[in-house]
Amino acid sequence: MSATVTVWVLGDQQNIPHPVLIEAHNRRIPNATIRVLLIESIHRLAYFRAHRQKITLVLRSMRHYAAHLQGLGYLVDYRQAPSLCELYS
């Protein structure tokens, strides 16, 4: 039976290699799949005081990062939600 280890990467912390991914590999359970969770939250973006064009760049960057991680073989869970609370309700 294989397990899944989920790591949450914030939208403004798109690093390759990301420290949380390195840590997940170091502590990896045998035969476990590493899933990367990326959340696009409208509430969080409203809190992020920036020009509309910069917010657009952040969102595009998150989507490209997700595609890049998939290309590296990671299971990517990319979610869009009005807020984090509504994501799990």
FIKOLZA-1660 file (N, C-alpha, C; in steps of 0.1 Angstrom, whole numbers, plus 5000, padded with zeros to 4 digits):
% residues 89
   i   px   py   pz ch aa at
   1 5008 4988 5000  A  M  N
   1 5000 5000 5000  A  M CA
   1 5009 5012 5000  A  M  C
   2 5006 5022 4991  A  S  N
   2 5015 5034 4990  A  S CA
   2 5008 5045 4997  A  S  C
   3 5016 5054 5003  A  A  N
   3 5011 5065 5010  A  A CA
   3 5013 5078 5002  A  A  C
   4 5006 5088 5005  A  T  N
   4 5008 5101 4999  A  T CA
   4 5012 5112 5009  A  T  C
   5 5023 5119 5006  A  V  N
   5 5028 5129 5015  A  V CA
   5 5024 5142 5008  A  V  C
   6 5016 5151 5014  A  T  N
   6 5012 5164 5008  A  T CA
   6 5020 5175 5014  A  T  C
   7 5026 5183 5005  A  V  N
   7 5033 5195 5010  A  V CA
   7 5026 5207 5003  A  V  C
   8 5024 5218 5011  A  W  N
   8 5018 5230 5007  A  W CA
   8 5028 5240 5004  A  W  C
   9 5028 5245 4991  A  V  N
   9 5037 5255 4987  A  V CA
   9 5029 5268 4984  A  V  C
  10 5033 5279 4991  A  L  N
  10 5026 5291 4990  A  L CA
  10 5029 5298 4976  A  L  C
  11 5020 5306 4971  A  G  N
  11 5022 5312 4958  A  G CA
  11 5034 5321 4956  A  G  C
  12 5039 5326 4967  A  D  N
  12 5050 5335 4966  A  D CA
  12 5063 5328 4970  A  D  C
  13 5063 5315 4971  A  Q  N
  13 5075 5308 4974  A  Q CA
  13 5078 5297 4964  A  Q  C
  14 5079 5300 4952  A  Q  N
  14 5080 5291 4941  A  Q CA
  14 5095 5289 4938  A  Q  C
  15 5101 5280 4945  A  N  N
  15 5116 5277 4944  A  N CA
  15 5118 5263 4938  A  N  C
  16 5128 5262 4930  A  I  N
  16 5132 5248 4926  A  I CA
  16 5147 5248 4929  A  I  C
  17 5151 5239 4938  A  P  N
  17 5143 5230 4946  A  P CA
  17 5138 5238 4958  A  P  C
  18 5126 5235 4961  A  H  N
  18 5119 5241 4973  A  H CA
  18 5123 5234 4986  A  H  C
  19 5127 5241 4996  A  P  N
  19 5131 5234 5009  A  P CA
  19 5121 5224 5014  A  P  C
  20 5108 5227 5013  A  V  N
  20 5098 5217 5018  A  V CA
  20 5098 5204 5009  A  V  C
  21 5101 5206 4996  A  L  N
  21 5102 5194 4988  A  L CA
  21 5114 5186 4991  A  L  C
  22 5125 5193 4994  A  I  N
  22 5137 5186 4998  A  I CA
  22 5135 5178 5011  A  I  C
  23 5128 5185 5021  A  E  N
  23 5125 5178 5034  A  E CA
  23 5116 5166 5032  A  E  C
  24 5106 5168 5023  A  A  N
  24 5097 5156 5020  A  A CA
  24 5105 5144 5014  A  A  C
  25 5115 5147 5006  A  H  N
  25 5123 5136 5000  A  H CA
  25 5132 5130 5011  A  H  C
  26 5137 5138 5020  A  N  N
  26 5146 5133 5030  A  N CA
  26 5138 5125 5041  A  N  C
  27 5126 5128 5043  A  R  N
  27 5118 5121 5053  A  R CA
  27 5108 5111 5046  A  R  C
  28 5110 5109 5034  A  R  N
  28 5100 5101 5026  A  R CA
  28 5098 5087 5031  A  R  C
  29 5085 5084 5032  A  I  N
  29 5081 5070 5035  A  I CA
  29 5083 5062 5023  A  I  C
  30 5088 5049 5024  A  P  N
  30 5090 5041 5013  A  P CA
  30 5078 5040 5004  A  P  C
  31 5079 5041 4991  A  N  N
  31 5068 5040 4981  A  N CA
  31 5058 5051 4983  A  N  C
  32 5061 5062 4989  A  A  N
  32 5051 5073 4991  A  A CA
  32 5052 5082 4979  A  A  C
  33 5041 5088 4975  A  T  N
  33 5040 5098 4965  A  T CA
  33 5040 5111 4971  A  T  C
  34 5047 5121 4966  A  I  N
  34 5047 5134 4971  A  I CA
  34 5038 5142 4962  A  I  C
  35 5028 5148 4969  A  R  N
  35 5018 5157 4963  A  R CA
  35 5021 5171 4967  A  R  C
  36 5021 5180 4957  A  V  N
  36 5023 5194 4960  A  V CA
  36 5009 5201 4959  A  V  C
  37 5006 5208 4970  A  L  N
  37 4993 5216 4970  A  L CA
  37 4996 5230 4968  A  L  C
  38 4989 5236 4958  A  L  N
  38 4990 5250 4955  A  L CA
  38 4975 5255 4955  A  L  C
  39 4973 5266 4962  A  I  N
  39 4960 5272 4964  A  I CA
  39 4959 5286 4959  A  I  C
  40 4950 5288 4949  A  E  N
  40 4948 5302 4944  A  E CA
  40 4935 5307 4951  A  E  C
  41 4938 5316 4961  A  S  N
  41 4927 5321 4969  A  S CA
  41 4924 5336 4966  A  S  C
  42 4911 5338 4962  A  I  N
  42 4907 5352 4959  A  I CA
  42 4908 5361 4971  A  I  C
  43 4905 5356 4983  A  H  N
  43 4906 5364 4995  A  H CA
  43 4920 5368 4998  A  H  C
  44 4929 5358 4996  A  R  N
  44 4943 5361 4998  A  R CA
  44 4949 5371 4988  A  R  C
  45 4944 5370 4976  A  L  N
  45 4949 5380 4966  A  L CA
  45 4944 5394 4968  A  L  C
  46 4932 5395 4974  A  A  N
  46 4926 5408 4978  A  A CA
  46 4934 5414 4989  A  A  C
  47 4939 5405 4998  A  Y  N
  47 4948 5410 5009  A  Y CA
  47 4962 5414 5004  A  Y  C
  48 4966 5408 4994  A  F  N
  48 4979 5411 4988  A  F CA
  48 4978 5424 4980  A  F  C
  49 4982 5435 4986  A  R  N
  49 4980 5449 4980  A  R CA
  49 4991 5451 4969  A  R  C
  50 4986 5449 4957  A  A  N
  50 4995 5451 4946  A  A CA
  50 4987 5455 4934  A  A  C
  51 4994 5460 4924  A  H  N
  51 4987 5464 4911  A  H CA
  51 4981 5451 4905  A  H  C
  52 4970 5453 4898  A  R  N
  52 4963 5442 4891  A  R CA
  52 4973 5434 4882  A  R  C
  53 4982 5441 4875  A  Q  N
  53 4991 5434 4866  A  Q CA
  53 5001 5425 4874  A  Q  C
  54 5005 5429 4886  A  K  N
  54 5014 5421 4894  A  K CA
  54 5007 5409 4899  A  K  C
  55 4994 5410 4903  A  I  N
  55 4986 5399 4907  A  I CA
  55 4985 5389 4896  A  I  C
  56 4983 5394 4884  A  T  N
  56 4982 5385 4872  A  T CA
  56 4995 5377 4870  A  T  C
  57 5006 5384 4872  A  L  N
  57 5019 5377 4870  A  L CA
  57 5021 5366 4881  A  L  C
  58 5016 5369 4893  A  V  N
  58 5017 5359 4904  A  V CA
  58 5009 5347 4900  A  V  C
  59 4997 5349 4895  A  L  N
  59 4988 5338 4892  A  L CA
  59 4994 5330 4880  A  L  C
  60 4999 5337 4870  A  R  N
  60 5005 5330 4859  A  R CA
  60 5018 5322 4863  A  R  C
  61 5025 5328 4872  A  S  N
  61 5037 5321 4877  A  S CA
  61 5033 5309 4885  A  S  C
  62 5023 5309 4893  A  M  N
  62 5018 5297 4900  A  M CA
  62 5014 5286 4891  A  M  C
  63 5007 5290 4880  A  R  N
  63 5003 5280 4870  A  R CA
  63 5015 5274 4863  A  R  C
  64 5024 5282 4859  A  H  N
  64 5036 5277 4853  A  H CA
  64 5045 5268 4862  A  H  C
  65 5045 5272 4875  A  Y  N
  65 5052 5264 4885  A  Y CA
  65 5046 5250 4887  A  Y  C
  66 5032 5250 4887  A  A  N
  66 5025 5238 4888  A  A CA
  66 5028 5228 4876  A  A  C
  67 5028 5234 4864  A  A  N
  67 5031 5226 4852  A  A CA
  67 5046 5221 4853  A  A  C
  68 5055 5229 4858  A  H  N
  68 5069 5225 4859  A  H CA
  68 5071 5214 4868  A  H  C
  69 5064 5215 4880  A  L  N
  69 5064 5204 4890  A  L CA
  69 5059 5191 4884  A  L  C
  70 5048 5192 4876  A  Q  N
  70 5042 5180 4870  A  Q CA
  70 5052 5174 4860  A  Q  C
  71 5059 5183 4853  A  G  N
  71 5070 5178 4844  A  G CA
  71 5081 5171 4851  A  G  C
  72 5083 5174 4864  A  L  N
  72 5094 5168 4872  A  L CA
  72 5089 5155 4878  A  L  C
  73 5076 5152 4876  A  G  N
  73 5070 5139 4881  A  G CA
  73 5062 5140 4894  A  G  C
  74 5060 5152 4899  A  Y  N
  74 5052 5154 4911  A  Y CA
  74 5038 5154 4908  A  Y  C
  75 5030 5149 4918  A  L  N
  75 5015 5150 4917  A  L CA
  75 5012 5163 4922  A  L  C
  76 5005 5172 4914  A  V  N
  76 5002 5185 4918  A  V CA
  76 4987 5187 4919  A  V  C
  77 4983 5192 4931  A  D  N
  77 4969 5195 4934  A  D CA
  77 4968 5210 4934  A  D  C
  78 4963 5216 4923  A  Y  N
  78 4961 5230 4921  A  Y CA
  78 4947 5234 4923  A  Y  C
  79 4944 5242 4933  A  R  N
  79 4930 5245 4937  A  R CA
  79 4927 5260 4936  A  R  C
  80 4915 5263 4932  A  Q  N
  80 4911 5277 4932  A  Q CA
  80 4899 5278 4941  A  Q  C
  81 4899 5288 4950  A  A  N
  81 4888 5289 4959  A  A CA
  81 4886 5304 4963  A  A  C
  82 4874 5308 4967  A  P  N
  82 4873 5322 4972  A  P CA
  82 4881 5325 4984  A  P  C
  83 4882 5315 4993  A  S  N
  83 4890 5316 5005  A  S CA
  83 4894 5302 5010  A  S  C
  84 4904 5301 5019  A  L  N
  84 4908 5288 5024  A  L CA
  84 4897 5282 5032  A  L  C
  85 4889 5290 5039  A  C  N
  85 4878 5284 5047  A  C CA
  85 4868 5277 5038  A  C  C
  86 4865 5284 5026  A  E  N
  86 4855 5278 5017  A  E CA
  86 4860 5266 5009  A  E  C
  87 4873 5265 5009  A  L  N
  87 4879 5254 5001  A  L CA
  87 4876 5241 5008  A  L  C
  88 4875 5240 5021  A  Y  N
  88 4872 5228 5028  A  Y CA
  88 4859 5227 5034  A  Y  C
  89 4850 5236 5031  A  S  N
  89 4836 5235 5037  A  S CA
  89 4827 5228 5028  A  S  C
% end
